[in-house]
């Protein structure tokens, strides 16, 4: 997963709009928008603003290494609305049946 996808996942998992996220970490809204559409990568200073913020510190390891360590509070945001981290491959496919026309 690329950083632009991760930053958006963190923001959405925390229930924040782009504007709210930017206010919390003191980042220009235009900068975050560039990050989220992958037209810019964060400077080390801006990455530190995110990873050192108490609200987002729990994602620091995942943001920088793709790893988690739940035993020490380092997690990834949930990858689905119900909190499960199942990928599409893990989900059971269901067949759909069509009704006969009358």
FENBELTA-V719025 format. One record per residue. PHI is phi in degrees with one decimal (999 if undefined). PSI is psi in radians with two decimals (NA if undefined). NEAR is the number of other ideal C-beta (glycine too) atoms within 10 Angstrom. Layout:
PHI_PSI_NEAR, PHI_PSI_NEAR
This chain:
999_2.37_10, -81.7_2.81_8, -59.8_-0.70_15, -61.1_-0.59_17, -72.3_-0.69_11, -64.9_-0.78_19, -62.4_-0.69_21, -68.9_-0.71_17, -59.6_-0.75_18, -61.6_-0.85_20, -60.3_-0.82_22, -66.5_-0.72_14, -60.4_-0.55_17, -86.2_0.00_15, 70.1_0.58_7, -110.7_2.51_16, -76.8_2.94_11, -59.1_-0.75_16, -61.5_-0.79_10, -62.7_-0.78_11, -58.1_-0.79_23, -64.6_-0.66_18, -64.9_-0.69_12, -65.2_-0.73_17, -102.4_0.11_16, 56.8_1.06_9, -129.2_2.40_17, -61.1_2.41_10, -57.3_-0.70_13, -62.1_-0.57_10, -68.1_-0.81_14, -61.0_-0.74_22, -59.0_-0.70_13, -64.5_-0.70_15, -61.9_-0.81_22, -69.9_-0.40_17, -101.0_0.15_10, 63.5_0.60_12, -100.7_0.00_9, -157.2_2.60_15, -110.8_2.54_12, -68.6_2.54_19, -70.1_2.87_10, -61.4_-0.61_7, -63.7_-0.75_7, -72.4_-0.61_18, -61.8_-0.71_17, -65.3_-0.60_13, -58.8_-0.66_16, -75.9_-0.93_24, -72.3_-0.37_17, -93.0_-0.19_11, -70.0_2.29_15, -53.3_-0.58_7, -72.8_-0.52_13, -110.3_-0.05_21, -56.2_-0.56_13, -63.8_-0.29_19, -99.6_-0.01_23, -56.2_-0.85_18, -63.8_-0.79_18, -64.2_-0.74_20, -60.7_-0.65_20, -97.5_-0.38_12, -131.4_-0.11_10, 69.7_0.21_10, -111.0_2.79_9, -127.6_2.81_16, -146.7_1.31_11, -56.5_-0.51_9, -63.7_-0.36_6, -117.9_0.31_9, 84.0_0.20_11, -98.4_1.93_17, -126.2_3.02_15, -111.0_2.65_20, -66.0_2.70_17, -60.0_2.45_13, -94.9_0.02_13, -146.5_2.74_11, -59.3_-0.46_8, -87.7_0.07_6, 91.9_-0.12_8, -80.3_2.57_11, -106.5_0.56_11, -75.5_2.43_11, -86.3_2.99_9, -60.2_-0.59_7, -66.4_-0.48_5, -81.2_-0.31_8, -83.5_2.51_10, -79.1_2.27_5, -80.9_2.56_5, -119.1_2.52_5, -88.4_2.55_4, -109.2_2.48_4, -110.6_2.50_5, -100.1_2.51_5, -76.5_2.57_5, -73.9_2.45_5, -66.9_2.56_4, -91.5_NA_3
